Amino acid sequence: MHWIDLVIFVVYMLAMLGVGVFFMRKNTGQEDYYVGGRSIGSWHIGLSVVATDVGGGFSIGLGGLGFMMGISGSWMLFTGLLGAWIAAVLLIPRVKSDPAFAKFFTFPQIIGYLYNSTTAKVAAIICFLGYLGFTASQLLAGAKLASGTFETLDLHTALLIMGAIAVVYTVMGGLKAVIYTDTVQWIILMLGLMFIGIPMAYRYVGGWQSIQETVPSEFFSFGNLTWQDLFNWAITIIPIWFVGMTLYQRIFAARDVKSAKKAWFIAGLFEWPIMAFMGVSLGLLARVAVEQGALDGFTTAMDPEMGLPVLLSQILPAGILGLMMSAYFSAVLSTADSCLMAASGNLTTDLLGNSKKPRTHRSEMRLSQLITFLIGVVAILLAWQMNEVLSLMLYSYAFMVSGLLVPVVAGLFFGKRNWKAAVTSMILGGSITAVLTFLDLEMPLGLDPNLYGLTASLIAFIAIDKIDTNVHPEIINKEYDKA
């Protein structure tokens, strides 16, 4: 990499740290740190949502899908659009207009209000573990980008550098720093892909005729996937819009119901078709370049998620490469910071937040920052052990969905308040998905373990709710309010 690219990259990273310092001085307590003062507009939140949801991990993952299957990989983010718009219509009016949730910071607080404090703690543990894995996946994505771009940089060294930058500026700035940098970072990424990455990669491989002659015709078909692929993406990605802690933080941060709904419609539209097609197109172009033998030392047998960063590092001229890499690293950071905030919020508010000793706003802030830092360190260590970005992301999603979806839907939309049913449902659903995923068993019909975890979670909730009818919602809510 040319020194000009390195200077551009370093200046960009320093600017992101500067944003963290700016908001560190403005934040006055947890209200600012975790939910941005509940006063942020729809465009900032919408772009932050799509930056967080698509981010670096899905950008790298989409590149890998485009490399392996062509434009059919874009269907993965179509499920994201469906999830965003369904949540805008059903979830946001229910959550944002309920005065009981007006002062909440986290998703498990809603679970606690619907059931009890025990249920909230179980939900917090599931959220924490899920977002810890998701944070690790983003840091791994950043490390792959860096090691694929800087020839002398190995994956683990890149992981340490990317992890340090993401952790430090998130620790300092809180959610305002996250949302406002997300907006800038996502715009940089979109413009970088649209006006630099795709046009130059297209020209490098020789244009449309060369592309058609190099890869099979299935790569240009929307049907180059199985129904199981689409179903497995849908069963994991659509429900995450109802249980994702980062998404609830942004609902809480929005000014009102109208702003939040608009933000979700904006996010869905940018996910598909805009980001979906840009991501898989670059992956497809990387595949063409590999088939042509145009990428030094890279073959189709190697990690498909590395094809995109290697392509960009070899085709972009000095100066432009620095800008493009800054765009991609911005996407990584935009998701990593949000996931860090989610995991930190779970631990600080839901698991450690019931301390009887009163804390000042300043001490609350310092505790939140310390916990965010420690979680970041653990995420770096977890990413150190992993190899594939997209799989780690989807595993994390599936674990949260199978553990949390049934209780939250039952509580918010069907008025259920049986905490025993909720706890059993969460533990059973999350555990089954985690065990089946860890054992890497071949599931019937090629379906995702998440389906079986969700099914078990639903059956357990219905069965226990039928058997144990000794539930008094008004007592549960009062007990949780006191806690």
N, C-alpha and C positions, 0 to 999 in steps of 0.2 A: 504493500500500500504506500502511495506517495505521501510525503510529509504534509502536503496541502490537505489531503483527506483526513489525516490524523489531527491536524489543527482544527478543522471544521468539527470533527467528532468531539474533541475535547472541549471546545467552546460550547457546543450544544449541551454536553453533560453538565458543565459548570453552570450554565443558564438554568437547567432544571433544579440543581442544588440551590441556586439563588432564589427560585420560587419557594422552595421549602423554607429557607431562612426568612423570607418576607412574611409568609403566613404564620410561621412560628411566633413572630413578634405580634401578630394581630390576634391570634387565637387567645380567648380568655378562659376557656374551660371545655368540658366534654361536649357541650352544646355546639360549639364551633368545631371542635376537633373531629367529632364523629358524624354530625349531620349538617355541617356547614351553616349553622344558624337558621336552618329551615327557610331560606330566603332566595334560593338559586333558581334562575329562569329555565324555561323548557329547552332552549337550544343548547345551553351548557350541559344540562343534565342528559339530554338526548344523545349528544355526541360523546359524552362521558360513558354512557351506557354501552353504545356500540363499540367504543374504543376498548372498554373493559371486556365486553363479551367476545368480540372478535380478537382484538389485541394481537400480541406477538405470537402467542401459542397457536391460535387458529390461523393466523397468517402463514406461519411455517407449516402447520398441519394441512391447510388448503393447498399450499404449494406441493406438499407430498402427495395429496390426493390427485391434483392435476397431473403430477408426474406419473402416477400409477394408472389412472382411469380417465383422464381428460376432463371435459367440462361437466360430466355427470357428477363430479365431486361437489359441484355448486349446490346440489340438493341438500347437503348437510346444513347450510346456512338458511335454506328455505324453511326448515323447521324452526330456525331462530326467529324468522319473521312471523311465523304462525304463533309462536309462543309469546312474542312481544305484543302482538295485536290482541290476542285472547286475554292476556293479562291486563292490557289497557282497558278493555271493555268490562271485564269481570272483577279483577283483583283491586285495581287502583281505587275505584269508587268505594269499595267496601272498606279498604284500609285507611285511605286518606280522609274520608269524611266521618270516620268514627272518632268522637272526642276522647274515647278511652285510650286511643293510641297516640294522642297528640304529643306526648312528651317522651315517647319511646325512642331508643337509639338502635335497637337490634331486632332481628326476626324472632329469636327465642323469647323476647319479652312478650310478643304477641301470643306465642304458644303458652307462656306462663299465665297470661291473662285468661286465655280460653280454658285452660285446665288447672294447673297449679305450679308451684315453684319447682317441685321435683321434675315435672315434665319439661319445664324450661331448661333445667340443667342438662337433662338428657339431650334435648334439642341442641343446646349450646355445644356439647361435646361432639355431636355429629357434624354440626356446622364447622367447628374448629378444625376437626380432622380433615374434612372435605376441602376447606380453603387452604389448609396447610399444604395438601397435595397439589392444589391448583396453583398456589404461589410457586411451589417448586417447579411445576411444569413451565411457567413463564420464565423463570430464571434459566432453566435448561434451554428454552428457546433462544434467549439472548446469548447464551454461551455458544450455541450452535452457529448463530449468525456471526458472532465475533471470531470464532475459530475458523469458520469458512471464509472469512474476509481477510483476516490478518494471518499471513502464511506462517509467521513465527509463533503464533499464539495457540497453545493446546487447549482442549476443551475445558479442563479443570481450572486452569489459570483464568480463562475467560469467564467461567462461572463465578469465581471469587470476585472479579472486577465488577461484573454486572450486578451480582448480588449486593455488593457494598454500596453501589450507587443507588439502587432501588430502595434498599433498606434505609439508608441515611436520609434521603430527602422525604420519604414517607414518614419516618419517625419525627422529623422536624415540623412538617407542614400540616398533617392531618387531612381531613376530607376536602377542605377548600383547595389546598395545594393539589390534591389528586384530581378534582373535577376540572379546575382551570387549566392544569397542565394537560389533562386528557384531551380537552378541546383543541389546544394547540397541537399536541402530538398527533391526534387523529387527522387533523387537516393536513399536517406535514406528510403523513403517511399516504393519504389518499391522493394528494397532488403529486407526490413523488412517484407513486405507482402509475398514475394516469399519464403524466407528462414526461417521465424520465425512464422508469423501469421497463414498462411494456413496449413503448415505441422503440427503444434502443435494442431490447432483446429481439423484437420482431425483425428489425433490420439486420441484426447480427446473424440470425439463422437463415436469412435469405428470402424472407417474405412468404406470402401465402402459398405459392406453388411449392416451395421447398418444404414447408410444413406438411402439406398434404402428401407429398412424396415420401416423407420420412417416417411418420407414425401411422398406425392402422386407422381406418375410417371410424372405428368405434370411439376413438378419442374425441370425435366431433359430434357424438350422439348423446342425447340426454337419457338414453336408455341403457347405457353401459354400466349397469349396476343391478343387483338383485333386489327383490322386494324386502329381503331381510336387512339389507344395508339401510334402506329408507326407514323401515320400521324401527330398527335399533337406534338410529339417530333421533327419530321422533320421540321414542319412549324415554330418551335421556334428556334431550335438549328442550323440548316444549315444556315439560314440567318444571325445569330449573327456574323458569320465570315466576313460579309460584313459591319457591323455597330459597332462592338465592339471597344470601345476606347482603351482597353488594347492591342488589336491586332494591331491597327494602330500604337500605341506607339512602338511596337516591329518591325513593318515594317520600321518605321522611324529610329529605333536604329540599324537596320541591315546595314552591310557594303555596300551591293549592291543587285541587283535583284536576282542574283544567290544564294547568301547566304540566303536571305529571303525565296525564294521558297524552298530551301533545308530544312530550319527550319520548314516550314509548312508541308512538307511531313513527316519529322521526327515526328512532333507533332501528325499528324493524325494516323500514325502507332502505336504509343505508346498509344493513346486513345483506339483504337480498333484494335486488340483484347486484348492487354496486360492488361491495367488497367481495362477495362470493365469486363473481366472474373475474375480477381483477386477480384474486388469489390463485384460482385454478388456471387462469391463462398463463401466468408466470411459471407455474409448475409445468404446464404443458410445453411451454417454450424451452424450459430447462431440459425436458425429456428429448425434445428435438435436437438441442445442442449436443446432448450426450450421444444420441444415436448417430449424429454426424461426426462424432469424435472431436468436437470442438472444445470440450472442457478437459483440460490437462489432468490426467490421472483419475478421472471420474468415470465409473461405469454404471449400468443399470442395476448391477448386483449390490451396489453400495446403498447407504441410507438415503432413501428418496427425499427425506426432509432436508438433506444437505445440498440437494441439487440447486435450489433457488439461491442461497447465499453464494455458492461457488460460481454460479452463472453470473450474478451481478458483479462479483469481485473481478471477473475476467473480461467483462464487456464494457464496463463503465470507465470513462477517462478520469484522470486526476481532477479532483474538485467535485465532479458529479458523483463519484463513488462515495465521498464523504457525506454529501447531502442525502443520498439514497440510503446509506447505512444509518444515518441519523433518523431518517423516517422509520425504518424498520425497528431500530432500537427504541424509538419513541412508543411504538405499538407494544413492545414487550413491557416497557416500564408502565404504560397506562393500565395494563392488566395486573401486573405484579403488585403495583402500589394499592390498587383497589382490594385485591385479595388479602394483602397484608392488613389493611384497615378492617376488613371483615373478620379475620381471625382474631385480631387484637380486640375488636369490639366484643366478640363472643367471650373471650377470656376475662377482659376487664369488667364488662358490665354484667354479664350473665353468670359467671362462675365466681368472680371475686368481688362483685359489686354490692354484696349484702353485708359488708363490714359494719359493725355497730359503732365503730369509732368514726366520728365525723371528719371529713377531709375538706381542706380548702380547695378552691378551683385550681390553684397552682399545683398543689400536691396531686390532685386528680390528673392534671396534665402530665406531670412528671411520671406518674405510675403508668399512664397510657403509653407514653413514649418508650419507657423501659420495656414494657411487655411487647410492644411492636418490634423493638430491636431484637429481643430474644427469639420471638417467633421467626423473624427474618433469618437469624442464624440457623435455626433448626431447618427452615425451608432450604437453605443452601446445602446443608448436610444431606437432606433427602434427595435433592436434585443430583447431588454427587453420585448417588447410587443408581440413577435411572438413565435410560438411553433414548426413549421415544416420547416426544412431546405430546402428540395427539392422544395416544393411549392413556397417558397419565392424566390428562385433562378429562377425558371421558370417564375414566374410572372414578375420579373425584366427583364428577357430576352424578354418576349413577349411584354412588354411595349415599349422597345427600338426598337424591330424589326418592330412592327406595325407603329411606328412613323417615323422611319428613312430609312427603306429599299427602298421604292419607290423613294424618291428624290435622294438618292445616286446612285442607279442604272440608273435612268433616266439621271442624270447629267454626270456620268462617262462614260457610255456606249452608250447613245443615243443622247448626245449633247444637252439636254434640259437645258434651262436657265431661265425659268419662275419662278421668286421668289414667286409670289403670289400663283401659283400652289403648289410650294414646301411647303410654310408655311401652307397653308390650309390642304394639305395632311398630314403633320406631326401632326398638332394639332388634326385633326379629327381622324386619325388612332390611335394615342396614347390615346386619350380621350375615344374612344369607347372601346378599349381593357381594359383600366383601370376601366371604369364604369361597364362593364359586369363582370369583375373579382371581383370587390368589391361587387356587388350585388349577386354574386354567383348564377347566373341564369342557368337553365338547357338549354344548347344550342341544336339546332336541330342536330340529328345524333350523339350527344355526342362529337362534335368537339370543339376545343379550341376557346375561345373568340378572340385570336390572329388572327384567320382566317378572322373573320368578321371585325376586325380593319384594317387588311391589304387590304381587299377587298374595304372597304370604302376609304382608303387612295389612292388606285390605281384609283378608279372611280373619286375621287375629282381631282387628278392631271391631268388626261386625259381631264376631262370636262373643267377645268379652262384654261389649256394650249391651248385648241381649241378655247375658247372664247376670251381670252386675248392674242393677238399676238404682242402686242407692247413691245417687249423685245429686248434689245441691249446688247448682251454678252460682247462686248469689253468695253462698258461703265461700266457695272457691275463689271468686273474684275479690272478695273482701280480704281473704287471707293473703292473696298475692299482692294486693295493694299495700298491705302492712309490711310485707317482706321487702 
